[in-house]
Amino acid sequence: MNRKILLALLLLLFVGYAGWSFADSVTPYVGIEEARKSSSNVQVKGLLDKTAPAPHMEDKDFVFTLQDEDTGETMLVRYHGAKPDQFDQAHHIVAIGHFQDGAFGADKLLIKCPSKYEQQK
């Protein structure tokens, strides 16, 4: 086999694998309504719903209610882990996961704490 053809095939395989890996790692931001319909991993940004029952541990999951800033719609979030350190000071919360069994199963939480970005006095 010609070396150039072999090199072109290897390059094509590398580019295909890189594209497939990148597409798999992209997780889109969606609203709560879209998250309920999606079967793949998504990111949902919202606020802690202060009118819902207080966040608590249930089995090994940390459970809280997330509220969409725009629509006011709420959904139950089950984070597979302990309560994050800065959760009580959180301004915005981003949950990454997918909807299952009546709740959003989050594998990862991003806590947006406003005090982190304020200037120190």
C-alpha positions in Angstrom: 0.0 0.0 0.0 1.2 3.4 -0.8 2.6 5.3 2.2 0.5 8.4 1.3 -2.7 6.5 1.2 -1.9 4.9 4.6 -1.0 8.3 6.1 -4.3 9.8 4.7 -6.3 6.9 6.2 -4.6 7.4 9.6 -5.2 11.1 9.5 -8.9 10.6 8.5 -9.3 8.1 11.5 -7.8 10.6 13.9 -10.0 13.5 12.7 -13.1 11.2 12.9 -12.2 10.1 16.4 -11.5 13.6 17.6 -14.8 14.9 16.2 -16.7 12.0 17.8 -15.0 12.7 21.2 -15.8 16.4 21.0 -19.4 15.9 20.1 -19.8 13.5 23.0 -18.4 16.0 25.5 -20.6 18.9 24.5 -23.5 19.3 27.0 -26.1 21.9 25.9 -27.8 24.4 28.3 -31.6 23.9 28.3 -34.5 25.1 30.3 -36.4 22.9 32.8 -39.1 21.9 30.3 -36.6 20.8 27.7 -34.6 18.9 30.4 -37.7 16.8 31.2 -38.0 15.8 27.5 -34.3 15.2 26.8 -32.9 11.6 27.1 -29.2 12.7 27.0 -27.1 14.8 29.4 -27.9 18.5 29.6 -27.0 21.5 31.8 -29.8 23.3 33.6 -29.2 26.7 35.2 -31.5 28.0 38.0 -31.9 29.3 41.5 -32.6 27.4 44.7 -36.3 27.3 45.2 -36.7 28.8 48.8 -40.5 28.0 48.9 -39.9 24.2 48.4 -38.9 21.8 51.2 -35.4 22.5 52.5 -32.5 20.7 50.7 -31.7 17.4 52.4 -29.8 14.1 52.1 -31.9 11.1 50.9 -30.0 7.9 50.9 -26.7 8.9 49.3 -28.2 11.7 47.2 -28.4 15.4 48.0 -31.9 16.6 47.1 -33.1 20.2 46.4 -35.5 22.1 44.2 -34.2 24.2 41.3 -36.3 27.1 39.9 -36.0 28.4 36.4 -35.3 32.2 36.5 -37.3 33.0 33.5 -40.4 30.9 33.8 -40.5 30.2 37.5 -40.9 26.5 36.7 -39.4 24.1 39.3 -38.0 20.6 39.3 -36.6 18.3 41.9 -32.8 17.6 41.6 -31.1 14.6 43.0 -27.3 15.1 43.1 -25.4 11.9 43.4 -23.1 13.0 46.2 -22.8 15.1 49.4 -23.9 18.7 49.7 -21.3 21.0 48.1 -19.4 23.3 50.5 -20.6 26.6 49.0 -24.2 25.5 48.4 -25.7 27.7 51.1 -24.1 30.8 49.6 -25.0 29.9 46.0 -26.6 32.5 43.8 -27.0 30.3 40.7 -26.7 26.6 40.4 -26.0 24.6 37.2 -27.0 20.9 37.3 -25.5 18.6 34.7 -27.2 15.3 34.1 -30.5 13.9 32.8 -34.1 13.6 33.8 -35.1 10.2 35.2 -37.8 8.8 37.5 -39.6 12.1 38.1 -36.4 14.1 39.1 -33.3 15.5 37.5 -30.4 13.2 38.3 -27.3 15.4 38.5 -23.8 13.9 38.2 -22.2 17.3 38.6 -23.2 20.7 40.2 -21.6 24.0 39.4 -22.1 26.5 42.3 -22.0 30.2 41.3 -21.2 32.1 44.4 -21.3 35.9 44.0 -18.9 36.6 46.9 -16.2 34.8 45.0 -16.2 37.6 42.4 -16.5 40.6 44.7 -13.4 42.6 45.5 -11.9 42.0 48.9 -12.0 44.9 51.3 
